[in-house]
């Protein structure tokens, strides 16, 4: 199983469009997709609506649901429309993703390949590929995106007018200067070059896994022999 994570420096920079674009461009990977949403104070993780659960002992800290709607009206529905075999929506309160991870891991255990929309999930797993979506014209830069920017395998950068500079305070572009950068121009978020890059990386990851499996069996046999 290969794992791809798509993050971005803030909301509304195209993370969902990138995930849907990869699913549509690479259907042979038979994706299971998941979107992770973290809500602030006063929003229920079960209903995704304001409620009083944060004020009592029965706080709804997280929820995980499977998406079946194919109208394309929600982000997770768009993943299904793009061709995902299965789609999950994980909702947690800010800082409580750790509580949802055991259930998410269990749901993903049987997947062939997984694509996740999130930055924070990188605290709990090391994906085969992490893509970061950036837009110089949008000033907000989340702490979670800043924390993991140096781990990005590639950057998908919104095209901008010549001379446009990032409107970000305290973010060093040296973290990404040696990484592949793919220009994107909405509504096309996943170009042929992006799709080829993702495919190449995942094929290489699968080949490494095949090479390691015989070694793992050797080490297991050796360990058993030593212990016996």
C-alpha positions, 0 to 999 in steps of 0.5 A: 500500500502506498500513501500520498498526503496532500497539504497546503498552507491554508484553506481554499488553495486547492488541496481538495482539487489536487486530491480529486485530480490525482484520483482521476488522473491515476485510476489504476491505483484504486484509491481510498481517499480521506479528508481530515478536518479539524474544527475549532471550539464550539463546533461538534466533530460529529455534526460539523455544526456548532453545539454545546458538546465542548461544554460538557463531559460528553465532548465529541472529540472526533468522528469518522464517516464513509462518504456515499453521496455522488452529487459532487456537492461536498469535498469528499463527494468530489473524491467519489466522483473523481473515481475513488473506490472508497472515501472517508471523512475524519472530523476532530477538534483542534489538537485531537487527531491522535484520538482518531488515528487508531480508527482511521488506521483500521479503516485504511488497513485493507486499502490498495493505495491511500490519498489523504488531504491533511497536513497534521496527519504527518505527525502520525505517519510517514507517507510515500509522497507528500505534496504541498499546495502553495499560493503566493497571493494568499497571506495566511500560513497555518502552523501545521503547514509551516511545521512540515513544509521541509518534508514536502517531496514537491510543491504545487505552486499557483501561477502568479503575475511576474514579480509577485512575492509571497505575502507570508511572514516568517516563512523561509523559501529556502525550505523548498528551493531544492524541491520540484515545483509544478506550476498550477493554473486553476481549474487545472490543478493536476497537470500531466507533469504532476500525474507523471511525478506521482506515478513515478514516485509510487511505482518506485516505492512499490519496487522498494517494498518488493525488494525489502520483503525477502530481506524481512523474511530472512531477518525474521527466520534468523531471529527465530533461529537465534532465539531457538 
